[in-house]
Amino acid sequence: MKLEIKKIGNSTGLILPKELLARLALKQGQWVNVTENADGSIRVSPYDPAFDKAMGIVDDIMIEYRDTLRELAK
């Protein structure tokens, strides 16, 4: 699906069509997670507090073990 990035007031954003909102079971005012993939693409999914908490833990681990992870990636 091709969407245009538009000016919305003093901000910039995407307007999601009704059909897409229905497929994602989203309503106006709800939050979404936006995840950037390694290939530069993005994934938009309904907000999940458990996922958000897990990603916070992963971020902490990645910071704490940065050098170890860098060595393992070689």
N, C-alpha and C positions, 0 to 999 in steps of 0.2 A: 504494500500500500504506500503510495507516494503522498506525503503531506508537506505543506509549505510552512516554513517558519515565518511567523507574522509578528508585527508590533502590536502589543496589547497594552494600552496605556503607556506607562513609562518603562514597561518590560518587554521581553521578547518571549514567545512561546509557540506551542503547537496546539491547534484545536483538533481534538479527536472526534471523529464522526460517531454518531449514535450507534451505528452497527458495531464498531470496535468497542465502545463502552459496554454494550450489551454482552459481547463475547467475553470480555474481561470481568464482567459482573461488577462494573464500577459505576459510581454515581458522583455527581458534582459535589465537591467538598471532601471526597475521600483522598487518601494519600497513596502514592505508588512508590515502588523501589525502581531506581534506574541503575543498571549494572553495566559497566563498560567491559567488553570482552577483549581478549588479547589481540584480535584482528581489527580492533577499532570500532566494531559495531556496538550497538547498545541493546539492552533488553529491558523492557518495561513490564513490570508485573505488579499485581496488587500488593500493598504494604502488608508485611507479616512481622509483627513484633518479635516473634521467636527467631526469625531469620536475621532481623536487625541486631538482636542481642548476640547471636552466633557470630555474625560478621565483626562485631566489636571485639569479641574474644580472639578471633583470627587475627585481626589487626594488632592486638597486643602481643600475640605470639610471634607474629612476623617481625615486630620491632625488637622484641627481646632476643630472638634467635636469628637476627638479620645475617650475621657473619656465617653461621652454620648453614642457613638456607642458601646463601650465595655460593658456598663451597659445594654443596650438594647439587647445585644447578650446573656446575661445570662438567 
